[in-house]
Each structure stands twice: as C-alpha cells, then as structure tokens.
Amino acid sequence: MNTNYNETDLEAASGESTYRSARALELNEVSINGDADAREVDGKLVRKGGYFRKRILAGRTKKDEKPEEVNLGAPIKVVFLKIRRRLVERTSKGEIVCSTNEHNSKSNAVTLYVSATKEQKRGIAEDLRKQYPGLRTVQVVYALLLDGKGEPELVRLTVKGASLGSEAKAEGVPTFYQYVSSFPDGEHMWEYVTELHPVIEEGAKTYFAIDFKRGKKLDERTLALAKEKLMDVALNCRKVDEARAAKFVQSAKVETASAEEREEEASGIDYPPADDDIASSIPF
C-alpha cells in the first residue's frame, strides 16, 4: 500500500480547500473624526470631532449592529506597516453606496459591491472608477497602535478625503502621499513612530484632516514586533488576493463555457428544409 502521498495532493483530493478559503484579518479600525461643527457644552462651543476613534470590529458576534467606538483622543502614535487601498462611494450622510475590496494598485482586478442591489461587478480598479465617478480612494494602512500601556495593537487605519490631499492644506502640513514618500533610501516607515495630529482645514466647509509627523525611531523590541507583524500582514494579503484571483479565473471560465454552450445550442438547431410542410404552409 502506497502511503507516501504529497500533502498538497491530499488536500486537493479531499476538497477541504473549498471550505478553507483565505480570510482577511479581522482587526479594529482607526480613523479621524473630522466633524468640525461646534456644539454648546457648559456654555462653551466645542467641536464635535478633532479626535481619533477606534471602531471595535474584531470579535464582534452581531455583525449587523453598529460597532462600539472608543475615543482615542489626539494625537495618537502608530507604526505604518503596509499600505493598501479601496474605492468607496458614500452618500452626503456617509452611507456607503458601493465599494471595492482591498487591493494594492489601480491596475488590480477588484470586485465592486453595490449596497442597494447586493450586486457584484468585477473589473480593473481604474476602469471601475471611470464607470462610477462617485468612487473615491481610501488608503488602508495596516499599523501598530501605540498607546504606551501594553502590547501594540495591529489595526487598520483608514485615511481618506482631505487627509490624502486638498487645496486647503495649511503650509507645512503634508498629504498622506507626501509623508509616505518622505522616507529616503535606506530608511523605512516601519522603523519609525508616526504621530497623527488633527488639523483644521478651511475649505468650502471646515473640517479636521490628519497631519502626519515622523516621530522617534523604534526601540529594538518594538522594531522586531513591527517586522513580524508586517510579514504576517503581507502573507495574509497575498493569500486573500490569490484566492480572489482564482475565483476570477474560475468565474471567467464558467462564463466562457456558458457562452460556448449557448453557441453550440444555437448552431445545433435542426431547422426544417424549405419544402417541409410547415414552411410550405406559410402564406408569403
């Protein structure tokens, strides 16, 4: 009896990989509350936003309920590990109209999810943005949240809107892209603390955006953790992307096969000859 089977072959033969598809990491999400409208508190006008918040998404049992939010205050400290992106369209009230999955660049194949109809559309991110001009880029940064109290927490930091770039930027306040590209050769964003500060911007409307500041270099222990988490995130993202690409290929094969079957069915119809009883009974 041959028992020297390759484990990969055994996995394929068992069919278990169908039920063990790669899943994106379940992490809490950090973002800025950019609402600069004021409300009266104890006789004083206080801005509604201007702080960072953490939405508790990891470990949630009731996915349909609004997640708990934790006020992190401002400024906060993080370590940038890996940058991804999404395309999102929202209503004026902030509700999501449609959005794509995470991806690395505008040339990647993605799935667009339409909230109202539950429809899914596949395409190249750049092409979908042309078809849906309401889509906007949201940068997703996998980062370590440093609170100075315990082990740094791996989170997703979302950066969007004016924090990515605007005409109302104050002098000396970098955009997200300017900050990320400010690290010279031989230095890397995961080697440093990044401080996130809220900053008021006066455009057509007043709002808070993020001011990115490079902090101190990481100590040896935190740097080792940053490198470890960076590789964990990169591996997970690669697996998720590969699984999605495989589904795209399989879907394309099914669509091609269906089209070929329709052509074969059409070409296989046995039309009656011209002198058939049916044909000769037609009065024209």
N, C-alpha and C positions, 0 to 999 in steps of 0.2 A: 504494500500500500504506500502510495506516494504522499508524504505529509510535508514536503518541502515547498510549500506554496508561498509565493510572494504576497506580503500583507496588502499591498495596493490592489493586486488582482482579487484577493479575498473580499476586500471592501467593495470593489466594483461588482463582484458576483452576488454579494449579499443584498445589495440595493439600499444599504443603510445611509449612503451618502445623500440620497434623495431627501432624507429627513434630517440631515445634519448640515444644512447649508450654512455658510458663513454669516454671522450676525454682526452688525455694527456694535461697537462698545456702548454700553448703557452708562451714560455719565450725566452728572448735573451740568446745567448750562448757566454761564455767567454773561451778563450784558449790562449796559449802562441804562439807567432810567433817564431818558433825555428830555422829559417833560419840564419845560422851564416856566410853565404857567404858575402863577402865585395864588396862594390861599391865605386867609387870615387865621392865625393861631395866636391866641392870647394877645390880641390887639396888634400883632405884627404880621407883615406879609412874608410868607415862607414859600420858597419854590417847591413844587411838588416832586421834582426829580433832582438830578445832580448827584446821584449816588449809584453805586454798583449793586446789583442784586443777583442772587443765585436761585434759580428755579430747580426744585428738587424733583428730578426725573428718574434717578436711579432707584430701583427697588419699589417703584410705585405698583400697587395692585389694581387700582382703579384708573385705567388709562383715559377714561372719558371725562374725568373730573379735572378742574383747573389745578395745576400743581402748586404746592406751597412755595412761597417766595421768602427768601432770607435777605434782609438788608445787610450788605457787607460794608456800607459806609463808603468813604473815599478819603484819600486814594487807596488803591489796593496794589498788591505786588503779585506778579505772576512770572513764570518762566515759559517763553514761547518754545514749543517743541515741533509741531508740524502744522502746516497751513493747507487747508482745503477750501472749497467754495461751494455755494449753492446759488441757484437762481430762484427768486421769490417775488411774487406779485401780491400786494396787500390792498385792502380797501382803505379809505380815508380813516376808518376807525381801527385799523391794524389787523383786521381779519385776513387770513390767508386765502387768496383766490386760487392760486396754483403755485407749485414749487417743484423743484427737481431734487433728486438725491445728491448727496455729496459727491464731488469729483475734483480732479486736480487742475484741469485747464479747460478753456473754452472749446478746445478741439476734441474733448472726450464725448463719447456716446453716453446719453443720460436718459432717464425716464422722467417725464413731466406728469405730475399728479394734479388733476383738476378737481378741486374740492367739491364743487356743487354737483357734478355729474359722476364723480368717482372714476372718471375716465383716465386712462394712462396712455401717454403718447411717447414714443421713442424717437430719438434723433440726436444730432450733434448739438451741444450746448449753444454754440454760436448761432446756428441756424434757427433753433427754437426761440432764441431771444429776438431774432428778426421777425419771426411769425407772431410772437407775443411781446409787443413793445413795452408792455407794462412790467415785464420782468426786470428785477434789479439784482445786482450781485451782492451776496452776503458772504463775507470771508469767515470761515470757521477755523479757529485756532485751537488746536489741542495744546493745553497748557497745564502747568502745575500751579495751583493756587496756594500762595504762601500766606498763612495767617499768623505765623510766629508762635502758634500754640502747640501744634502737633505735626504729624507727618503731612507733607504737602499733598494736596488732593488733585488727582487728574480730572480736569474738567474740559468742557468745550466753551470757548469764549467766542461769542458772535460779535462781529464788527460790521456795521452797515452804515448806509446813508452818509451824513456829513463827516463821519469819522474816517471814511475812505477817501474823501476829498470834496471840497466845496469852494465856492468863490468867496465865502465869508470867513475863510481861515485867518485867524489873527497871526501877526508876524511872529515867527519863531515856533509856531505850533505845526509839527509835521503831520502829514497824512499817514495813514497806515502804511501805504506803499513806500513812502519816503523813509519811514522809520525802519522797515524791514530791510531796505536796500542800503541803510547807513552803516552796516557792519562791513568793515574792509576785509580783504583776503586774509585768511588765517584766523579770523575771529568769527564767532557764530552766535546766533540769537539764543541758543540753548545753554550758552556758557554764562549768561548774564541775567540778573533780575530785570524785569521790565515793570516800570511803575506806570499805572494807569490813573490819570487825573481827569476829572470832569472840567470842561472849559465851556463858557458861554459863547455862543456864536449868534451874531445878529444878521440874519438873512431876511427873507420875506416874512419869516417867523423866528422868534427867539427860541433857542433850544440848547441843550447840552450835547457836546461831542466829546470824544476821547482825545486827550493829549498824551502821547506816548513818550516816555522818558527812559533812557537807559540807566539802570541802577548799577550796583556793585557786581563784581564778578562772583560767581558762586563758590562756596567753600567746597572742599573735596567731596564730602559726603553727599551734599545736595547735587553736585555735578554728576556723580555716579548714578544717583537716582534718576536724574533728568535723562541721561543717556539710555538707561534701562527702559524707562517709560517711552522714550522716543522710538526705540526699536520695537517695543510691544505695539505701539500705535501704528507704526509703519507696516508691520506684518499683518495686523488686523485689516487695515485699509486695503492692502494688496489682496488679501483673501476675499474681502467683500467685493472689490472691483472685478476680480477674476470670476467670481460666481455670477455676478451680474452680466459680464461679457458672455459667459457660457449660455446664459438664458437668452441673451440677444441672438446669439448664433442659432440656438435651438428654435427660437421663435421664427427667425428668418427662414430656416429650413422647412418648418411647418407651413408657413405662408407660401413658400415656393412650391412645396409639394401640393398644396391645395389648388394653387393656380394651374399647375400641370394637370392635376386630376380633372379640373373643370374643362381644360382644353381637350383632354382625351375624351371626356364625355361628350363634348360638343362635336368633335370630329368623328365620334363613333355612332352618331345617329344614323339610322338606316332610312334615308329619305326614299319615298316611293318613286318609281320611274314615271316619266311624263304620260305614258299611256295607261297608267293604273286607273282603276275605277274611280278612286277619289279625285284624282287630278282631272280626269275627263268629265266629271260631273260639275266642275266649276264653270259658271256661265260667262267667262271672259278670258 
